[in-house]
């Protein structure tokens, strides 16, 4: 499904990290993301958690859509829109989580920073290859 030959043929940003780095980074980030969710769910009443939880589910769906959109369907521009939506959603979710658990919000900071970098990379792929 993923056409890495196509990916390797793209004009690539000069600051693109080595491919081996992405797996370990995402493993750590997913651990932090779901630890954040766990801590959030442990504190406070469920009624006040519905909106942040719905946003969390939305951002996870968007996160999982990015890879097949970019690598599978070769939709760099659409993947860029998804990445931008994540960049907007993560701080909103962190604010919602902060009201219940400060640590759960803080654990989302590395995710936000990585998505910020990913947004810039995605933009550069789009700019260099459109």
Secondary structure, 3 states (H helix, E strand, C coil): CCCHHHHHHCCCCCCCCCHHHHHHHHHHHHHHHHHHHHHHHHCCCHHHHHHHHHHHHHHHHHHHHHHHHHHHCCCHHHHHHHHHHHHHHHHHHHHHHHCCCHHHHHCCHHHHHHHHHHHHHHHHHHHHHC
